Amino acid sequence: MSSAAINEKRDARAKFVELANKRVTKAIKDIRLVGNLSNRRAYKYEDTDAKKIIRALQSELDVLKARFRGDAGDDDSIFSL
């Protein structure tokens, strides 16, 4: 393997790590913010609303797992209660 190919591979790995750290940290923060909606003293919601939110997030996690296994493509979906 040439040094250019090794550098390209190293750069791709460094970019993956950089983006993964940023995006996963942001996703965790955003999920925690969604979790804050469970505060019944501040918000009024039905159990069906909570179930729909959980189902949407779980579905997206399932798509994520499949993509890392190489099993699925993109799915553009918009959530709405």
C-alpha positions as a printed NumPy array, in Angstrom:
array([[  0.   ,   0.   ,   0.   ],
       [  1.377,   3.395,  -0.952],
       [  1.916,   6.176,   1.573],
       [ -0.794,   8.238,  -0.168],
       [ -3.294,   5.413,   0.313],
       [ -2.281,   5.032,   3.961],
       [ -2.678,   8.785,   4.531],
       [ -6.067,   8.772,   2.809],
       [ -7.2  ,   5.865,   4.991],
       [ -5.904,   7.639,   8.122],
       [ -7.654,  10.879,   7.075],
       [-10.941,   9.021,   6.508],
       [-10.651,   7.448,   9.968],
       [ -9.825,  10.789,  11.601],
       [-12.82 ,  12.425,   9.876],
       [-15.105,   9.568,  10.975],
       [-13.966,   9.885,  14.599],
       [-14.317,  13.676,  14.548],
       [-17.829,  13.599,  13.093],
       [-18.962,  10.643,  15.213],
       [-17.885,  12.4  ,  18.408],
       [-19.748,  15.579,  17.468],
       [-22.888,  13.946,  16.084],
       [-23.346,  11.306,  18.784],
       [-22.807,  13.89 ,  21.525],
       [-25.41 ,  16.146,  19.879],
       [-27.848,  13.243,  19.431],
       [-27.526,  12.271,  23.101],
       [-28.116,  15.887,  24.148],
       [-31.167,  16.135,  21.896],
       [-32.596,  12.844,  23.192],
       [-32.206,  14.142,  26.751],
       [-34.063,  17.302,  25.734],
       [-36.894,  15.16 ,  24.357],
       [-36.842,  13.297,  27.674],
       [-37.407,  16.596,  29.461],
       [-40.853,  16.65 ,  27.829],
       [-41.858,  13.872,  30.237],
       [-42.133,  16.439,  33.06 ],
       [-45.876,  16.424,  33.73 ],
       [-45.578,  19.529,  35.931],
       [-44.439,  21.536,  32.91 ],
       [-46.207,  19.78 ,  30.017],
       [-49.518,  18.106,  29.3  ],
       [-49.454,  15.056,  27.052],
       [-51.269,  11.791,  26.537],
       [-49.687,   8.361,  26.906],
       [-50.305,   7.89 ,  23.187],
       [-48.105,  10.948,  22.512],
       [-45.269,   9.483,  24.584],
       [-45.61 ,   6.114,  22.871],
       [-45.503,   7.771,  19.443],
       [-42.322,   9.683,  20.343],
       [-40.654,   6.538,  21.709],
       [-41.738,   4.498,  18.673],
       [-40.35 ,   7.138,  16.268],
       [-36.997,   7.305,  18.075],
       [-36.745,   3.506,  18.33 ],
       [-37.567,   3.157,  14.646],
       [-34.783,   5.584,  13.761],
       [-32.346,   3.651,  15.972],
       [-33.353,   0.45 ,  14.152],
       [-32.61 ,   2.145,  10.803],
       [-29.247,   3.306,  12.173],
       [-28.328,  -0.255,  13.232],
       [-29.318,  -1.601,   9.825],
       [-27.228,   1.015,   8.024],
       [-24.126,   0.116,  10.03 ],
       [-24.749,  -3.529,   9.11 ],
       [-25.052,  -2.404,   5.47 ],
       [-28.679,  -3.525,   5.263],
       [-30.602,  -0.322,   4.516],
       [-30.547,   2.966,   2.668],
       [-31.668,   6.454,   3.637],
       [-35.128,   7.098,   4.976],
       [-36.254,  10.721,   5.074],
       [-39.01 ,  10.955,   7.625],
       [-40.501,  13.861,   9.508],
       [-42.02 ,  13.358,  12.938],
       [-45.368,  14.855,  13.858],
       [-47.778,  14.108,  16.701]])
